[in-house]
Amino acid sequence: MVYFLNYTRLLAVPPVRPIPTLSKDLIIEILIRVPVKSLVQSQLVCKAWLSLINHPAFVKSQLRHALSTQPHVISPKVIKHETFSLLDVDSRQIVAHLKFPRPRGEVTSVTIVGSANGIVCVAVQFKTTFPVRITDIYLWNPAMRQSKLLPSLFDYESADILSLRALGFGYDEVDHDFKVVVFGVLFPLGTCYAVYSDYRNAWRHISLPEPIRAIRAGTFDVCVNGFLCGMRNKYVMMSFDLNQEVLNCAIKFPVMNLAHAQHFRNCAAKLPVINDDNDHDYELDGEITHVIAFNNSVAVVMLMESNKKINFWTLDDGTTCLRGRGLEASWTPMLSIVLTIPASLIYGYFSNGNLQLAVVMNDVKMLVSCNADKKEARIAPLSVKMADDLHNRVIFKYTESLVSLQGFTDMSAKTTNVGKYSKPLLVLVSLCCLLFFNLSFS
């Protein structure tokens, strides 16, 4: 049997339009908006994407975009010694629970020291027969499911035993280095602090010329412009310069004068009236001060006047003062929140220009949202679960990132190979690319 082709008919068929292709720059703009978990999976699509997503320039672009768009905070509250809550303060929702790899041994506490550029520093204390508790410190990227244990700070079996007082973690933007700071008493050297550099992968012990007393135990509250800041005590703030690795423990908190009092009266925001049964089961702590970050500067919130007023101040010329160059701290009064009943202040946090205050009033945990420009304050409703997770003494900003440090190991036992990918993932990414293409050029 013989078949004949109809060439006339073939020539009449219109040419097929070529499939539109996206430029590399456009693909990057799409991918930096994809969640980190999906980006990790997208590395399996092809070798080109693997190379692109692992490139340092792409990692920086993804981080820069995430820092500008993700308003999440991570709560130090631990569930079963291994899980932390990831919260969205603006929507007042629990976004996820971050599971930390459970260390071996009998754990007494797991504490978040700080968070920077998607890396979370975690301190784990173990029960031990030594005079002090053994503390292991980890750096952890929850989104990448990678972590590493830092080198031991000292020899537990020698006389060099450190009594921990304060810990801090931040990113040195000058040297592009993650650093951990431990402050305490090292025998027989006396009062000192130690600094871990991820770049050096080593600790550096620094002795202080004079012993510093009355240091509040805990962690530094915030990291602002390369400075770790926290309370030394109720009257003085301390700061640590991550680049120069210098500690300053002599920054005085603001003291009220007549001009400040008049300013606060003129910019007071009063909360709505709350029914008070005058039968409080919670204990009021008296005057409370918390160090917070505000518009890339240091600020403090202070609970005063019989627990019925919260004053908000910002630090002037913070960089010079924080470096400890002999300049006395100067504070500007910003806003006063007048409470209708006595309260206990848990913490303060800035998000999208609003001051968020976690307080307890009339035995009820609540979030007070304040607008400093409009001098307004309102109570934001919270679910019971959200209230429990939010009401911690310190919370930290957290941003998903692709940052991977030297020495990181994968927490997952699964192994993957380039070229083997999930069809649903590929279809999803392809649809996102086409959608972005159509929206951009329609």
TORMARMI-754280 format. One record per atom (N, C-alpha, C, O): residue in one letter; x, y, z. Coordinates in steps of 0.1 Angstrom, whole numbers, plus 5000, padded with zeros to 4 digits. Layout:
N
AXYZ ...
***
This chain:
442
M500949885000 M500050005000 M500950125000 M501950135007 V500650224992 V501450344991 V500650464995 V499450484992 Y501350555003 Y500650675008 Y501350805001 Y502550804999 F500550904998 F501051024992 F500751145001 F499651155006 L501751225003 L501651345012 L501051455004 L501451484992 N500151535009 N499551645003 N500451775007 N500151835017 Y501451804998 Y502351915001 Y501552045001 Y501952135009 T500552054993 T499852184993 T499152215006 T499152325011 R498652105012 R497952125025 R498952155036 R498652235045 L500152095035 L501152115045 L501652265045 L501852325055 L501852315033 L502252455031 L501252555036 L501652665039 A499952515036 A498952605040 A498852625056 A498152715061 V499452535063 V499452535078 V500252655083 V501352675079 P499552745091 P500352865096 P501452825105 P501352715112 P502552895105 P503752865114 P503352865129 P502552955133 V503952775136 V503652775151 V504452885158 V505652905155 R503752955166 R504453065174 R505453005184 R505052915191 P506553065184 P507553005194 P507153035208 P506453135211 I507452945217 I507152955232 I507953075237 I509153075236 P507253175244 P508053285249 P509053235260 P508653155268 T510153295260 T511153265270 T511453385279 T511253495275 L511753355292 L511953465301 L513453495303 L514253395302 S513853615304 S515253655306 S515653605320 S514853575329 K516953595322 K517553545335 K517153645346 K516853605357 D517153775343 D516853875353 D515353855358 D515053875369 L514453835348 L513053815352 L512853685360 L512053685369 I513653585357 I513553455364 I513953485379 I513353435388 I515053555380 I515553585394 I514553665402 I514253635413 E513853765395 E512853845402 E511653755406 E511053785417 I511353655399 I510353565403 I510753475414 I510053455424 L511953415413 L512353315423 L512653375437 L512453305447 I513153505437 I513353565451 I512153575459 I512153605471 R510953575452 R509653585459 R509153445463 R508053435469 V509753335459 V509353205463 V509853165477 V510953195480 P508953105485 P509453055498 P510652975498 P510952905488 V511452985508 V512752915508 V512552765507 V513352695500 K511552705513 K511352555512 K511152515497 K511752415493 S510452595490 S510252565475 S511452595467 S511752525457 L512252695472 L513552725465 L514452605466 L515152565456 V514552545478 V515352435480 V514952315471 V515752245465 Q513652295470 Q513152195461 Q513352225446 Q513552145438 S513352355443 S513552405429 S514952375424 S515152375412 Q515852355433 Q517252325429 Q517252195421 Q518252175414 L516252115423 L516251985416 L515751985402 L515751885395 V515252105398 V514652115385 V515652085374 V515452015364 C516752155375 C517852145365 C519152195371 C519152265382 K520252165365 K521552215370 K521652365369 K522352425377 A521052425359 A521052575358 A520452645370 A520952735375 W519252585374 W518552645386 W519352615399 W519452705408 L519952505399 L520852465411 L521952575412 L522252625423 S522552605401 S523652695402 S523152835405 S523852915412 L522052875399 L521453005402 L521153025416 L521453125422 I520352935422 I519852945436 I520952945446 I520853005457 N522052875443 N523152865452 N524152975451 N525152985458 H523953055441 H524953165438 H524853275449 H523753305453 P525953325454 P525953425465 P525153545461 P524453605470 A525153595449 A524353705445 A522953685446 A522153775451 F522453565443 F521053535444 F520653515459 F519553565463 V521553455467 V521253445481 V521053585488 V520153605496 K521953685484 K521853815489 K520553885484 K519853955492 S520153865471 S518953925466 S517653875473 S516753945476 Q517653735475 Q516553675482 Q516453735496 Q515353765501 L517553745503 L517553795517 L517053945517 L516353975526 R517554025508 R517254165508 R515654175506 R515054265512 H515154095497 H513654105494 H512954055507 H511854115510 A513353945513 A512653895524 A512753985536 A511754005543 L513854055538 L513954155549 L512954265548 L512454325558 S512654305535 S511754415533 S510254375533 S509354465533 T509954245533 T508554205532 T508054115543 T506854105545 Q508954045550 Q508453945560 Q508454005574 Q509554035580 P507254035580 P507154085594 P507053985605 P506454005615 H507753875603 H507553765613 H508553785625 H509553845623 V508153725636 V508953725648 V508953575653 V508053505651 I510053545660 I510153415665 I510153425680 I510853505686 S509353335686 S509153345701 S510053245708 S510153135703 P510753295718 P511653205726 P510853095733 P511453005739 K509553105734 K508753005741 K508952865735 K508752845723 V509452765743 V509752635738 V508652535741 V508052535752 I508352455731 I507352355733 I508152215733 I508752185723 K508152145744 K508852015745 K510252035742 K510851945736 H510952145746 H512352165745 H512852165731 H514052165729 E511952175721 E512552155707 E511852235697 E512252245685 T510652295700 T509852365690 T509652515694 T509252535705 F509852605684 F509552745687 F508452795678 F508252735667 S507752895682 S506652945675 S507053065665 S507853145670 L506653055653 L506953165644 L505653245642 L504553185638 L505653375645 L504453455646 L504453565636 L505553625633 D503353605632 D503153725624 D502353825632 D501153815635 V503053925637 V502454015647 V501354105640 V500354135646 D501554135627 D500654225621 D499254155619 D498254215622 S499254035615 S497953955613 S497553885626 S496453825627 R498553885636 R498253815648 R497953665646 R496953615652 Q498753605638 Q498553465635 Q499853385638 Q500953445637 I499753265642 I500853175643 I501153115629 I500353045623 V502353145623 V502653115610 V503052965609 V502652885601 A503952925619 A504452795618 A505152765632 A505352855640 H505452635634 H506252595645 H507552545640 H507652445631 L508652605644 L510052565639 L510552465649 L510752485661 K510952345643 K511452235651 K512952235651 K513552225641 F513552255663 F514952245665 F515352105667 F514752025675 P516552065661 P516951925663 P517251895678 P518051965684 R516651795683 R516751765698 R518151715701 R518651615695 P518951785709 P520251745713 P520251615721 P519251585728 R521351545722 R521451435730 R521751475744 R522251585747 G521351395754 G521551425768 G520351475775 G519351495768 E520451495788 E519351545796 E519351695795 E520051765802 V518451755787 V518351895785 V517551965796 V516451915799 T518052075801 T517252145812 T516652275806 T515552315811 S517152335795 S516552445789 S517052465775 S518252435772 V516252525766 V516652555752 V516152705751 V514952735752 T517052795747 T516852935747 T517252995734 T518352965729 I516453085728 I516853155716 I517753275721 I517253355729 V518953285715 V519853395719 V519553515710 V519653635714 G519253495697 G519053605688 G518753545674 G518953425672 S518453635665 S518153595651 S518653705642 S518453825644 A519353665631 A519853765621 A519953695607 A520553595606 N519353765597 N519453715583 N519053575581 N519753505573 G518053525589 G517653395587 G518353285596 G517953175596 I519453335603 I520153245611 I519753265626 I519653385630 V519353155633 V518953165647 V520053105656 V520552995653 C520353175666 C521353125676 C520553065688 C519653135694 V520852945692 V520152865702 V521152815712 V522152765709 A520852845725 A521652795736 A520952675743 A519752695747 V521652565745 V521052445751 V521852415764 V523052405763 Q521152405775 Q521752375788 Q521452235791 Q520352185790 F522452165796 F522352025800 F522552005815 F523252085822 K521951905821 K522151875835 K523551805836 K523851715828 T524351845846 T525651795847 T526051785861 T525451855870 T527151715864 T527751705877 T528751815880 T529351825891 F529051895869 F530052005871 F529452115879 F528252125881 P530352205884 P529852315892 P528852405885 P528052475891 V528952415871 V528052495864 V527452405853 V527952305850 R526352455847 R525652375837 R526452385824 R526952495820 I526552275817 I527152275804 I526152345794 I525052305793 T526652435786 T525852505776 T526452485762 T527552525760 D525652425754 D526052415739 D525352525732 D524152555734 I526052585722 I525452695714 I525452655700 I526452605694 Y524252665693 Y524152625679 Y523752745671 Y523152845675 L524152745658 L523652835648 L522752745639 L523152635635 W521652795635 W520552715629 W519852795619 W519352905622 N519652745607 N518752795597 N517552715596 N517552605589 P516452745602 P515252665602 P514652635588 P514152525585 A514752745579 A514152725566 A514952625558 A514352555550 M516252625559 M517152535552 M517252405559 M517852315553 R516852395571 R516952275579 R518452235581 R518852125579 Q519252335584 Q520652315586 Q521152375599 Q520552475604 S522152325605 S522552375618 S524052325620 S524552245614 K524652385630 K525952345635 K526152375649 K525652475654 L526952295656 L527352315670 L528652395670 L529652355664 L528652505678 L529852585679 L530952515687 L530552435696 P532152545685 P533252495693 P532952525708 P532352625711 S533452435717 S533252445731 S533952575736 S535052615732 L533252655744 L533752785749 L534852765759 L535752855759 F534952655767 F535952635776 F536052485780 F535152415776 D537152455787 D537352315791 D536652295804 D537052355815 Y535552215805 Y534852185817 Y535652115828 Y535352135839 E536652045824 E537351965834 E538552045839 E539351995848 S538752165834 S539852245840 S539352355849 S538152355852 A540152445853 A539752555862 A539052665855 A538452755861 D539152665841 D538552775833 D537052745832 D536552695821 I536252785842 I534852765842 I534152905841 I534552995849 L533252915832 L532553045830 L531153035836 L530352945834 S530853145844 S529553165849 S528853255840 S529153375840 L527853205832 L527253285822 L526353395828 L525553365837 R526353515822 R525453615826 R524553665815 R523353685817 A525153695803 A524353745792 A524953685779 A526153665778 L524053665769 L524453615756 L523753705746 L522753765748 G524453715734 G523953785723 G524453735710 G525453665709 F523653765700 F523953715686 F523553825676 F522453885677 G524453845666 G524153945656 G525053925644 G525853845643 Y524854015634 Y525554015622 Y526354135621 Y525854255621 D527754125619 D528654225617 D528554265602 D529154195593 E527954385599 E527754425585 E529054475579 E529154485566 V530054515587 V531254565581 V532154445576 V532654445565 D532354345584 D533154225580 D532254115575 D532854005571 H530954135574 H530054025569 H530253895576 H530553795570 D530053905589 D530353795598 D529353775609 D528953875615 F528853655611 F527953635622 F528753605635 F529753535635 K528353675646 K529053665659 K528153635670 K527053685671 V528753555680 V528053525692 V528853585704 V530053575704 V528153645713 V528853715724 V528353645737 V527153635740 V529353615746 V528953555759 V529653635769 V530853655769 F528953685779 F529453775790 F529353695803 F528253645806 G530353705811 G530253635824 G531553645832 G532353735830 V531753545841 V532953545849 V533653415846 V533153305848 L534953425842 L535753315838 L536853295849 L537653385851 F536853185856 F537853165866 F539053095859 F538953005851 P540353145862 P540653245872 P540853385867 P541353475874 L540353415854 L540653545848 L539753655853 L540153765853 G538553615859 G537653715864 G536653755854 G536353685845 T536053875855 T535053925846 T535553945832 T536654005830 C534953885822 C535353885809 C534153855799 C533053825804 Y534453865786 Y533453825777 Y534253755766 Y535453775763 A533453665759 A534053585748 A533253615735 A532053625736 V533953615724 V533253645711 V533553535701 V534753495699 Y532553475696 Y532753375685 Y532453435672 Y531453505669 S533453415663 S533353465649 S533153345640 S533853245640 D532053345632 D531853235622 D532853235612 D533253125607 Y533453345608 Y534453355598 Y535753285603 Y536353205596 R536153315616 R537253245622 R536953105627 R537953025629 N535753085630 N535252955636 N536052935649 N536552825651 A536153035657 A536853025670 A536353135679 A535753235675 W536553105692 W536253205703 W537453285706 W538653245705 R537153415710 R538253505715 R537853555728 R536853615730 H538653525739 H538353565752 H539053705755 H540153725751 I538253795761 I538653925763 I538453955778 I537353955783 S539453995785 S539354035799 S539054175800 S539454265792 L538254215811 L537954355813 L538854405824 L539254335833 P539254535823 P540154595832 P539554605846 P540254585856 E538254625847 E537554625860 E536354535860 E535654525850 P536054475872 P534954385872 P533654475871 P533554585876 I532654415863 I531454485861 I530354405869 I530154285866 R529754475878 R528754405886 R527354445882 R527154525873 A526354375888 A524954405886 A524554395871 A523954485865 I524854275865 I524554245851 I523254155852 I523254055858 R522254205845 R521054125844 R521253995836 R521754005825 A520853885842 A521053755834 A520053755823 A518853795825 G520453695811 G519553685800 G520253705787 G521453665786 T519553765778 T520153785764 T520053935761 T519254015767 F520953985751 F520754115746 F519454125739 F519054025732 D518754235740 D517354245735 D517354265720 D516454195713 V518154345714 V518054375700 V519454395694 V520454415701 C519554385681 C520754425674 C520454535664 C519654515655 V521054645665 V520754765657 V522054825652 V522954865659 N522154825638 N523254885631 N524654825636 N525554905638 G524654695639 G525854635643 G526154645657 G527254615662 F525154685665 F525354695680 F524354605687 F523154615684 L524854515696 L523854445704 L523554535716 L524454595722 C522254545720 C521854635731 C520954555740 C520154475736 G521154585753 G520254515763 G520454585776 G521254675778 M519654545786 M519754605799 M520854545807 M521054425808 R521654635813 R522654595823 R521954585837 R522054485844 N521054685840 N520154675851 N519054775848 N518954825837 K518254805858 K517054895856 K517455045853 K516655115849 Y518755075855 Y519155215853 Y520055235841 Y520255345836 V520755125837 V521855145827 V521655035816 V521254925819 M521955085804 M521954995792 M523354955788 M524255035790 M523554835783 M524854795778 M524754775763 M523654735758 S525854795756 S525954765742 S527254705738 S528254715745 F527254625727 F528454555722 F528554585708 F527654555700 D529754645704 D530054675690 D530554545684 D531654495687 L529754485674 L530154355668 L531354365660 L532054265659 N531654485654 N532754495645 N534054515653 N535054445651 Q534054605662 Q535254635670 Q535354545682 Q536454535689 E534254465685 E534254375696 E534554445710 E535454395717 V533854555712 V534054635724 V532754645732 V531654665726 L532754625745 L531654625753 L531554765760 L532554815766 N530354825760 N530054945767 N528954925777 N527754895773 C529254945790 C528254915800 C527855045808 C527455035820 A527855155802 A527655285809 A526655375802 A526855495803 I525655325796 I524655405789 I523455415798 I522755325800 K523255535803 K522155565812 K520855575805 K520755635795 F519855515811 F518455525806 F517955665809 F518455735817 P516855705801 P516355845803 P515755865817 P515155775823 V515955985822 V515456025835 V514456145832 V514756235825 M513256135838 M512156225835 M512556365842 M512956375853 N512256475834 N512356605839 N511056685835 N510156625829 L510956805839 L509756885837 L509456895822 L508256885818 A510456915813 A510156935799 A509656795793 A508756795785 H510256685798 H509856555793 H508356535797 H507556485789 A508056565810 A506756535815 A505656615807 A504656565804 Q506056745803 Q505156825796 Q504956775782 Q503856765776 H506056725776 H505956665762 H505056535763 H504256525754 F505156455772 F504356335773 F502956365775 F502056295770 R502656475783 R501256515784 R500656555771 R499456535769 N501456625763 N500956675750 N500856565739 N500056575730 C501556445741 C501456345731 C501056215738 C501656105736 A500056215746 A499556095753 A498456035745 A497556095739 A498455905745 A497455825739 A496755735749 A497455665756 K495455745751 K494755685762 K494055555756 K493255565746 L494155445763 L493455325759 L492055335763 L491655405772 P491155265756 P489755255760 P489655195774 P490455125779 V488555235781 V488255195795 V488055045795 V487354985787 I488754975805 I488654835807 I488054805821 I488454865830 N487054725822 N486454695835 N487454635844 N488254545840 D487554685856 D488554645866 D487854585878 D487054655884 D488054465881 D487454405893 D488254415905 D487854375916 N489454485904 N490354515915 N490754385923 N491154395934 D490754275916 D491254155922 D492254085913 D491853995905 H493454135913 H494454085903 H495253975909 H495753975920 D495253865901 D496053745906 D497553755901 D498353695907 Y497753845891 Y499153855886 Y499953955895 Y499354045901 E501253945895 E502054035903 E502554145894 E503054115883 L502454265899 L502954385891 L504454405895 L504854405907 D505254425885 D506754425887 D507254565890 D508454575891 G506454665892 G506954795894 G507454855880 G506954815870 E508354945881 E508855015869 E509654905861 E510554835866 I509254895848 I509854805839 I510454875827 I509754965822 T511654835822 T512254895810 T512554785800 T513154685804 H512254815787 H512654715777 H513354795766 H512854905762 V514454735761 V515154795749 V514554735736 V514454615735 I514254825727 I513654775714 I514354855703 I515154945705 A514054805690 A514554875678 A513454955672 A512354905671 F513855075668 F512855165661 F513455235650 F514355325652 N513055205637 N513555275625 N515055285625 N515655385624 N515755165627 N517155155627 N517855235638 N518955275636 S517155255649 S517755325660 S517355255673 S516355165673 V517955285684 V517655225697 V516555305704 V516555425704 A515655235710 A514555295718 A514255215730 A514755105731 V513555275740 V513155205752 V511655235755 V511155345752 V511055135760 V509655155766 V509755135781 V510355035785 M509155225788 M509255215803 M507855225809 M507055315806 L507555125818 L506255125825 L506455195838 L507355165846 M505655305840 M505955395851 M504555425858 M503555385854 E504755505869 E503555565876 E502555465880 E501455455875 S502955375890 S502155275895 S501555185885 S500355145885 N502355155875 N501955065864 N500755105856 N500055025850 K500655235854 K499455285846 K499855385835 K499055445829 K501155385832 K501655465821 K502855405814 K503755355822 I502855395801 I504055345794 I504655455785 I503955505776 N505855495788 N506555595780 N507555535770 N508155445773 F507555605759 F508455555748 F509455665744 F509055775741 W510755625744 W511855715741 W512755665730 W512755535728 T513355755723 T514355705713 T515755765716 T515855875722 L516855695713 L518155745716 L518655835705 L518655795693 D519155945708 D519756045699 D521256005696 D521955965705 D521656025683 D523056005680 D523555875686 D524655875692 G522855765683 G523055645689 G524455585687 G525055525696 T524955595674 T526155525671 T527355575679 T528055495685 T527455705681 T528555755689 T528455715704 T529455685710 C527255725709 C526955695723 C527255545725 C527855505735 L526755455716 L526855315718 L528355275718 L528755175724 R529155345710 R530555305709 R531355345722 R532455295724 G530755425731 G531355455744 G532455555743 G533555535749 R532255655735 R533355755733 R533155875742 R533555985739 G532555855754 G532455955764 G531256045762 G531056135770 L530456025752 L529256105750 L528056045758 L527755935758 E527556135767 E526356095775 E525156075767 E524856145757 A524355965770 A523155935762 A522156045763 A521856095774 S521556075751 S520556175751 S519256105745 S519356045734 W518156125752 W516956055748 W515856155744 W515756255751 T515056125734 T513956205730 T512656135734 T512356025729 P511756205741 P510456145744 P509556145732 P509456245725 M508856035729 M508056025717 M506556005720 M505756085714 L506155915729 L504755895731 L504555835745 L505455765750 S503455865750 S503055815763 S501655745762 S500755805756 I501555625766 I500355545766 I499755535780 I500355485789 V498555595781 V497955595794 V496955475795 V496155455787 L497255395806 L496455275808 L495255305818 L495455385827 T494155245816 T493055265825 T493155185838 T492555225848 I493855075838 I494055005850 I495554965851 I496254965840 P496054925862 P497454885863 P497754765854 P496854675852 A498954755849 A499354655839 A500754605842 A501554665849 S501054495836 S502454435836 S502954435821 S502254385813 L504054505819 L504654515805 L505554395803 L506454375810 I505254325792 I506054205788 I507154245779 I508354205781 Y506854315768 Y507854355758 Y507254455749 Y506054475749 G508154515741 G507754605731 G508354575717 G509454525717 Y507654605706 Y508154555693 Y507554655683 Y506454685683 F508454695673 F507954785663 F507754705650 F508554625646 S506554725644 S506254665631 S505354755623 S504354805627 N505854785610 N505054875601 N504755005607 N503655065605 G505755065615 G505555195620 G504755195633 G504655305639 N504155085638 N503355085650 N504155015661 N504854915659 L504055075673 L504555015685 L503654905690 L502454935694 Q504054785691 Q503254675696 Q503754645710 Q504854605712 L502854645720 L503154625734 L502354505739 L501154505738 A503054405744 A502454285750 A502254325765 A503254335772 V501054325770 V500754365784 V499754265790 V499054195783 V499754265803 V498754195810 V497954295818 V498454355827 M496654295816 M495754385823 M494554305828 M493854235820 N494254315841 N493054245846 N493154095843 N492154035840 D494354045845 D494653895843 D494453855828 D494453735825 V494353945819 V494153915805 V495353955797 V495854075798 K495953865789 K497053895780 K496553955767 K495653905761 M497154075764 M496654145752 M497754215745 M498854235751 L497554255733 L498454335725 L497954475723 L496854495717 V498754575727 V498354715725 V499154765713 V500354765713 S498454815703 S499054865691 S498955025691 S497855075693 C500155085690 C500255235692 C500755295679 C501755245673 N500155405675 N500655485663 N501255615669 N500455705674 A502555625669 A503255745675 A502955875667 A502855975674 D502755865654 D502455985647 D501056045650 D500856165652 K500055955650 K498655995652 K498355995667 K497256045671 K499355945676 K499055945690 K497855865694 K496955915701 E497755755688 E496555665690 E497055535696 E498155485693 A496155475704 A496455335709 A495155255709 A494155305713 R495255135706 R494155045706 R494554905710 R495754865709 I493554825715 I493854695719 I493554595708 I492354595702 A494454515704 A494354425693 A493854285698 A494554235707 P492854235694 P492354105699 P493353995696 P493953995685 L493453895705 L494353785703 L493653655707 L492853655716 S494053545699 S493553415703 S494353375716 S495353435719 V493753275723 V494453225735 V495853175732 V496753205739 K495953095721 K497253045717 K498253155714 K499353145718 M497753245706 M498653355701 M499053435714 M500253475714 A498153465723 A498553535735 A499653465743 A500553535748 D499553335744 D500553265752 D501853265745 D502853285752 D501953255732 D503153255725 D503853395724 D505053415725 L502953505724 L503453635723 L504053685736 L504953775736 H503453645747 H503853705760 H505053635766 H505053555775 N506253675760 N507553635764 N508353755767 N508053865761 R509353755775 R510153865779 R510853925767 R511154045766 V511353835758 V512053885746 V511553805734 V511453685734 I511353875723 I511053805710 I512053865700 I512553975701 F512253785689 F513253835679 F512653825665 F511853745662 K513053925657 K512653925643 K513253805636 K514453765639 Y512553745627 Y513053625619 Y512653645605 Y511553675602 T513553615596 T513353615582 T513853485575 T515053455578 E513053425567 E513553305560 E514653345550 E514553445543 S515753265549 S516753295540 S517453175535 S517253065541 L518253185525 L519053075519 L520553075525 L521353005520 V520753165535 V522153175540 V522553045546 V521852985555 S523752995542 S524252865547 S525752895552 S526552945544 L526052855564 L527352895570 L528252775569 L527852655567 Q529552795570 Q530552695569 Q530352595581 Q530152645593 G530452475579 G530152375589 G528752335591 G528452245600 F527852395584 F526452355585 F526252215580 F526852165570 T525352135587 T525052005583 T523551995581 T522752065588 D523051915572 D521651895569 D520951825581 D521451715584 M519951875586 M519151805597 M518351695592 M518051605599 S518051695578 S517251585573 S518151475568 S519251495563 A517651345570 A518451235565 A518251205550 A518951115545 K517351275544 K517051245530 K518151305521 K518651405524 T518451235511 T519351275501 T518651295487 T517751225484 T519151395480 T518551425467 T519551425456 T520751455459 N519151415444 N520051415432 N519551515422 N518351535420 V520451585416 V520051685406 V519451615394 V520051515390 G518351665389 G517751605377 G516451535381 G515651515372 K516351495394 K515151425398 K514251525405 K514651585415 Y513051555399 Y512251655405 Y510851615405 Y510451515399 S510051695413 S508651665415 S507851735404 S508051855402 K506951655397 K506151725386 K505251835391 K505251935385 P504651815403 P503751925408 P504552045410 P504052155408 L505752035416 L506652155418 L506952225406 L506852345405 L507352145395 L507752205383 L506652275376 L506752385371 V505452215377 V504252275371 V503952405378 V503552505372 L504052405392 L503752525400 L504652635396 L504252745394 V505952605396 V506952705392 V506752765378 V506852885376 S506452675369 S506152715355 S504952805354 S504952905347 L503852775361 L502652855361 L502952995367 L502453095362 C503852995378 C504153125384 C504953215374 C504753335372 C505853145366 C506653215356 C505753275345 C505953395341 L504853195340 L503953235329 L503053345334 L502753445327 L502553335347 L501653435352 L502353565353 L501853675350 F503553565359 F504353685360 F504653745346 F504653865345 F504953655336 F505253705323 F503953775317 F504153885311 N502753715319 N501553775313 N501253905320 N500754005313 L501453915333 L501054035340 L502054145337 L501654265337 S503354115334 S504354215331 S504154275317 S504454385315 F503654195308 F503654235294 F502254245288 F502154275276 S501254225296 S499954245290 S499554395289 S498454425285 
***
